Amino acid sequence: MLITFFRAIILYVIVLIVMRLMGKREIGQLQPFELAISIMIADLATIPMTELGIPISNGIIPILGLLVMHLVISIINMKSLKAREIICGKPSILIYRGKINEEALRKERFTINELEERLRGNNVVNLGDVEYAILETSGQVTVIQKPEKRNTIPEDFQIQPEYEGIPYDLVIDGKIMEKNLQALGKNYMWLKKQVEKFKIKPEEALVVTIDGKGQIFCQEKNKKK
């Protein structure tokens, strides 16, 4: 029983490391070769996890081999455009200048209902509002609406918004984010002074953030009874 437990932990750690080394794509953004490798890794980890008669190395070595294969294919993709097209394929234009491309739909085995579903997933409910719909190699559909149907942006009104920058976490669950304070050129005493405005100490905060305009958000942790 304990052997199975420890084998499961070891294989979990190995798979976790391998998946981290493969990158940070979401499942819906995986290329076909990445999805295939991910499925194979899951299968390879399952067998030695439950079958005690199989050496654990029989699972670890093939998993590491698939990682090497993934890295090699990724490098080839970056170096060769032709290889990238063969391995990952090319995007398909499903709607071109407001007109549905029936040939592309047939080639990709896409129905009108599926197309409408993907459009709704992009907050577009009317086919007539779409200028371009592109089926990406990851399976995602990118939608570009007609100019008159797009949301307005400040540039449309010749407005130049102020630069906002990015927000920084200063405290998370009572822990001081020292690196973020250093990036802002601040220190603990400055943080303490800011948080005291909310009548608490930094260590008592659930979260403290600062945005690009210098606005502080602070929320106190629930006090334990």
PyMOL commands that set and color helices and strands:
alter all, ss='L'
color gray80, all
select helices_A, chain A and resi 2-22+27-29+32-50+57-79+81-88+102-107+112-121+127-129+147-149+154-157+178-183+188-198+202-204
alter helices_A, ss='H'
color red, helices_A
select strands_A, chain A and resi 92-96+99-100+130-135+141-145+168-172+175-176+205-210+216-220
alter strands_A, ss='S'
color yellow, strands_A
deselect
rebuild
show_as cartoon
